[in-house]
């Protein structure tokens, strides 16, 4: 790596989620200050432009002349607010990405184990009879397997 690389500090910030959040919070603070100044400027510009009357104006002409100026500054304010919200969202997404990446090996291990269990289910021992191996208690179930095997004593 080149020691004169201007992107090196930002590369370090991008690799660390805490540094990323701090950096974006600093930028957001600056943008919020700029936003406050722009709001004040918007208000003062509005008051000034609407109060400038020329001889022969109707009462609403000054307002109509001021609208394009107000609209342009309002658009700038809207974009500044969008930037601050986007920075906050970006910091959250960066943290979420890091948490997802850290949890991924565990999820993959669990998924591989579940797949292996599904492929080779564990064998379960046969249940023991409660009478200790006596077949007489379950004689109903140990009898003939067909209607033709019933014999004379039993009927269907």
Residue frames as qw, qx, qy, qz and C-alpha x, y, z in Angstrom:
[[0.000, 0.887, 0.462, 0.000, 0.00, 0.00, 0.00],
 [0.358, 0.529, -0.023, 0.769, 1.09, 3.53, -0.71],
 [0.354, -0.416, -0.523, 0.654, 1.69, 5.61, 2.43],
 [0.037, 0.170, -0.057, -0.983, 0.51, 8.74, 0.56],
 [0.128, -0.393, -0.824, -0.388, -2.87, 7.17, -0.23],
 [0.225, -0.216, 0.159, -0.937, -5.58, 9.76, 0.61],
 [0.724, -0.253, -0.349, -0.539, -8.24, 7.06, 1.03],
 [0.478, 0.092, -0.805, 0.339, -6.41, 5.15, 3.77],
 [0.148, -0.044, 0.585, -0.796, -8.16, 6.87, 6.72],
 [0.674, 0.077, -0.005, -0.735, -11.59, 6.30, 5.20],
 [0.677, 0.145, -0.707, -0.144, -10.68, 2.70, 4.44],
 [0.220, 0.051, -0.811, 0.540, -10.01, 2.18, 8.15],
 [0.400, 0.057, 0.333, -0.852, -13.31, 3.86, 9.02],
 [0.717, 0.133, -0.359, -0.582, -15.21, 1.66, 6.56],
 [0.575, 0.124, -0.806, 0.066, -13.75, -1.50, 8.09],
 [0.176, -0.121, -0.756, 0.619, -14.82, -0.69, 11.68],
 [0.175, -0.655, -0.651, -0.341, -18.57, -0.29, 12.39],
 [0.381, -0.738, -0.354, 0.430, -18.00, 1.83, 15.51],
 [0.295, -0.343, 0.218, 0.865, -15.67, 4.22, 13.67],
 [0.050, 0.348, 0.670, 0.654, -18.15, 4.28, 10.77],
 [0.250, -0.765, -0.592, -0.044, -20.99, 5.29, 13.09],
 [0.382, -0.652, -0.134, 0.641, -18.85, 7.97, 14.78],
 [0.259, -0.097, 0.420, 0.864, -17.76, 9.42, 11.44],
 [0.071, -0.504, -0.665, -0.546, -21.32, 9.56, 10.11],
 [0.330, -0.771, -0.492, 0.232, -22.52, 11.09, 13.38],
 [0.333, -0.468, 0.065, 0.816, -19.93, 13.86, 13.00],
 [0.080, 0.139, 0.563, 0.811, -21.06, 14.52, 9.44],
 [0.209, -0.645, -0.701, -0.220, -24.69, 14.45, 10.56],
 [0.342, -0.686, -0.328, 0.552, -23.95, 16.99, 13.30],
 [0.207, -0.260, 0.282, 0.900, -22.39, 19.33, 10.75],
 [0.062, -0.330, -0.695, -0.636, -25.35, 18.88, 8.40],
 [0.269, -0.715, -0.637, 0.101, -27.81, 19.59, 11.22],
 [0.275, -0.585, -0.093, 0.757, -25.95, 22.84, 11.99],
 [0.079, -0.042, 0.515, 0.853, -26.02, 23.76, 8.32],
 [0.141, -0.519, -0.782, -0.314, -29.73, 22.89, 8.25],
 [0.249, -0.729, -0.465, 0.437, -30.43, 25.23, 11.16],
 [0.182, -0.439, 0.180, 0.861, -28.57, 28.04, 9.42],
 [0.006, -0.153, -0.697, -0.700, -30.45, 27.36, 6.19],
 [0.166, -0.656, -0.736, -0.009, -33.79, 27.42, 8.02],
 [0.209, -0.694, -0.212, 0.655, -32.91, 30.79, 9.51],
 [0.113, -0.246, 0.457, 0.847, -31.81, 32.03, 6.08],
 [0.029, -0.396, -0.820, -0.411, -35.05, 30.70, 4.57],
 [0.167, -0.755, -0.581, 0.255, -37.15, 32.57, 7.10],
 [0.193, -0.632, 0.024, 0.750, -35.21, 35.84, 6.74],
 [0.105, -0.045, 0.638, 0.762, -35.25, 35.60, 2.93],
 [0.050, -0.561, -0.800, -0.206, -38.97, 35.00, 2.99],
 [0.164, -0.786, -0.389, 0.451, -39.62, 38.01, 5.21],
 [0.180, -0.501, 0.261, 0.805, -37.37, 40.26, 3.11],
 [0.087, 0.070, 0.735, 0.668, -38.59, 39.16, -0.35],
 [0.068, -0.632, -0.761, -0.126, -42.24, 39.38, 0.60],
 [0.178, -0.786, -0.307, 0.506, -41.79, 42.85, 2.03],
 [0.220, -0.266, 0.393, 0.852, -40.24, 44.30, -1.14],
 [0.395, 0.707, 0.573, -0.126, -43.05, 46.15, -2.90],
 [0.277, 0.026, 0.380, 0.882, -42.77, 48.16, -6.09],
 [0.309, 0.360, 0.175, -0.863, -45.08, 51.02, -6.94],
 [0.600, 0.230, -0.387, -0.662, -48.09, 49.69, -8.78],
 [0.204, 0.079, -0.974, 0.057, -47.95, 46.21, -7.21],
 [0.700, -0.423, -0.306, -0.486, -51.07, 44.45, -6.13],
 [0.567, -0.641, 0.400, -0.327, -50.97, 43.08, -2.60],
 [0.931, -0.129, 0.340, 0.014, -49.91, 39.58, -3.71],
 [0.660, 0.712, -0.220, 0.097, -47.31, 40.48, -6.37],
 [0.065, -0.730, 0.636, -0.242, -44.42, 40.56, -3.87],
 [0.735, -0.218, 0.603, -0.221, -45.40, 37.13, -2.61],
 [0.886, 0.432, 0.162, -0.049, -45.54, 35.69, -6.12],
 [0.433, 0.784, -0.410, 0.172, -42.08, 37.09, -6.92],
 [0.298, -0.615, 0.669, -0.293, -40.71, 35.56, -3.69],
 [0.931, -0.039, 0.232, -0.279, -42.10, 32.06, -4.30],
 [0.846, 0.432, -0.285, 0.129, -39.33, 30.77, -6.63],
 [0.159, 0.620, -0.597, 0.483, -36.64, 31.90, -4.18],
 [0.606, -0.359, 0.491, -0.512, -38.47, 30.30, -1.25],
 [0.967, 0.142, 0.026, -0.212, -39.10, 27.10, -3.19],
 [0.670, 0.526, -0.468, 0.237, -35.44, 26.68, -4.14],
 [0.046, -0.515, 0.659, -0.546, -34.29, 27.12, -0.55],
 [0.788, -0.175, 0.328, -0.491, -37.05, 24.81, 0.66],
 [0.927, 0.296, -0.224, -0.058, -35.80, 22.14, -1.75],
 [0.385, 0.546, -0.615, 0.418, -32.27, 22.52, -0.41],
 [0.419, -0.397, 0.561, -0.593, -33.57, 22.12, 3.15],
 [0.932, 0.028, 0.086, -0.352, -35.49, 19.00, 2.14],
 [0.800, 0.414, -0.408, 0.149, -32.31, 17.49, 0.67],
 [0.072, 0.538, -0.643, 0.540, -30.29, 18.33, 3.79],
 [0.684, -0.252, 0.426, -0.536, -32.91, 16.60, 5.96],
 [0.953, 0.226, -0.110, -0.169, -32.84, 13.61, 3.63],
 [0.526, 0.542, -0.573, 0.318, -29.06, 13.47, 3.92],
 [0.238, -0.459, 0.642, -0.566, -29.15, 13.46, 7.71],
 [0.857, -0.055, 0.284, -0.426, -31.78, 10.70, 7.74],
 [0.867, 0.410, -0.281, -0.021, -29.80, 8.73, 5.17],
 [0.247, 0.576, -0.670, 0.398, -26.63, 8.97, 7.25],
 [0.533, -0.314, 0.577, -0.533, -28.43, 7.62, 10.28],
 [0.933, 0.176, 0.098, -0.299, -29.92, 4.78, 8.25],
 [0.672, 0.558, -0.473, 0.117, -26.54, 3.99, 6.75],
 [0.064, -0.518, 0.724, -0.452, -24.91, 3.69, 10.17],
 [0.750, -0.105, 0.457, -0.466, -27.67, 1.32, 11.27],
 [0.906, 0.376, -0.104, -0.166, -27.31, -0.80, 8.12],
 [0.406, 0.618, -0.630, 0.235, -23.53, -0.98, 8.57],
 [0.351, -0.376, 0.717, -0.471, -23.94, -2.28, 12.12],
 [0.863, 0.125, 0.277, -0.403, -26.57, -4.76, 10.95],
 [0.753, 0.537, -0.378, -0.043, -24.24, -5.99, 8.20],
 [0.143, 0.548, -0.750, 0.343, -21.44, -6.59, 10.68],
 [0.585, -0.187, 0.614, -0.495, -23.75, -8.50, 13.05],
 [0.898, 0.312, 0.038, -0.308, -25.01, -10.64, 10.16],
 [0.595, 0.577, -0.551, 0.100, -21.48, -11.46, 9.02],
 [0.108, -0.461, 0.766, -0.435, -20.43, -12.39, 12.57],
 [0.696, -0.029, 0.530, -0.484, -23.46, -14.68, 13.02],
 [0.724, 0.440, -0.347, -0.402, -23.09, -16.37, 9.63],
 [0.311, 0.358, -0.878, 0.066, -20.61, -19.17, 10.59],
 [0.303, -0.007, 0.797, -0.522, -22.85, -20.30, 13.46],
 [0.698, 0.356, 0.161, -0.600, -25.92, -20.33, 11.19],
 [0.601, 0.476, -0.580, -0.274, -24.04, -22.31, 8.56],
 [0.067, 0.251, -0.931, 0.255, -22.88, -24.86, 11.15],
 [0.483, 0.153, 0.628, -0.591, -26.44, -25.28, 12.44],
 [0.706, 0.454, -0.118, -0.531, -27.77, -25.65, 8.91],
 [0.441, 0.428, -0.784, -0.093, -25.13, -28.29, 8.08],
 [0.140, -0.103, 0.897, -0.405, -25.99, -30.21, 11.27],
 [0.621, 0.295, 0.380, -0.619, -29.70, -30.07, 10.46],
 [0.659, 0.488, -0.412, -0.397, -29.01, -31.31, 6.93],
 [0.244, 0.341, -0.901, 0.113, -26.86, -34.14, 8.30],
 [0.355, 0.045, 0.760, -0.543, -29.57, -35.10, 10.82],
 [0.697, 0.394, 0.083, -0.593, -32.14, -35.12, 8.03],
 [0.551, 0.476, -0.648, -0.224, -29.90, -37.33, 5.89],
 [0.515, 0.066, -0.828, 0.214, -29.02, -39.79, 8.67],
 [0.567, -0.604, -0.001, -0.560, -31.70, -39.78, 11.36],
 [0.091, -0.421, 0.823, -0.370, -30.49, -41.23, 14.67],
 [0.566, -0.160, -0.782, -0.208, -31.71, -44.78, 15.39],
 [0.486, -0.443, 0.342, -0.671, -34.00, -45.11, 18.37],
 [0.005, -0.110, 0.982, -0.153, -34.10, -48.29, 20.45],
 [0.447, -0.353, -0.690, -0.446, -37.29, -50.35, 20.31],
 [0.447, -0.489, 0.276, -0.696, -39.61, -49.64, 23.22],
 [0.131, 0.079, -0.957, 0.245, -39.63, -52.30, 25.91],
 [0.501, -0.472, -0.587, -0.425, -42.92, -53.88, 26.86],
 [0.329, -0.597, 0.324, -0.656, -44.18, -52.83, 30.28],
 [0.911, -0.299, 0.054, -0.279, -44.81, -56.43, 31.43],
 [0.428, -0.620, 0.650, 0.097, -41.19, -57.42, 31.22],
 [0.119, 0.352, -0.837, -0.402, -41.28, -59.36, 27.96],
 [0.403, 0.237, 0.849, -0.244, -44.48, -61.32, 28.56],
 [0.132, -0.014, -0.609, -0.782, -46.40, -61.81, 25.31],
 [0.106, -0.458, -0.882, 0.037, -49.52, -63.01, 27.05],
 [0.008, 0.599, 0.363, -0.714, -50.54, -59.47, 28.05],
 [0.287, 0.538, -0.271, -0.745, -50.50, -58.44, 24.43],
 [0.443, 0.086, 0.879, 0.153, -51.96, -61.65, 23.04],
 [0.488, 0.730, 0.381, -0.290, -54.48, -59.69, 20.99],
 [0.273, 0.861, -0.291, -0.316, -51.73, -58.15, 18.97],
 [0.175, -0.481, 0.835, 0.203, -49.60, -61.27, 18.60],
 [0.694, 0.243, 0.636, -0.234, -52.38, -63.29, 17.03],
 [0.622, 0.370, 0.594, 0.352, -53.26, -64.01, 13.42],
 [0.135, -0.391, 0.210, 0.886, -52.45, -61.52, 10.75],
 [0.254, -0.023, -0.611, -0.749, -55.28, -62.40, 8.37],
 [0.694, -0.072, 0.154, -0.700, -58.99, -63.14, 8.58],
 [0.854, 0.173, -0.444, -0.207, -58.29, -66.63, 7.18],
 [0.431, 0.274, -0.742, 0.434, -55.89, -67.35, 10.08],
 [0.457, -0.434, 0.262, -0.731, -58.57, -66.85, 12.75],
 [0.114, 0.033, -0.981, 0.153, -59.53, -70.49, 13.08],
 [0.339, -0.481, -0.753, -0.296, -62.82, -71.79, 14.48],
 [0.367, -0.515, -0.589, 0.503, -62.90, -70.09, 17.86],
 [0.069, -0.522, -0.096, 0.845, -62.88, -66.54, 16.63],
 [0.411, 0.625, 0.592, 0.300, -65.00, -64.76, 14.11],
 [0.276, 0.197, 0.123, 0.933, -64.80, -61.40, 12.46]]
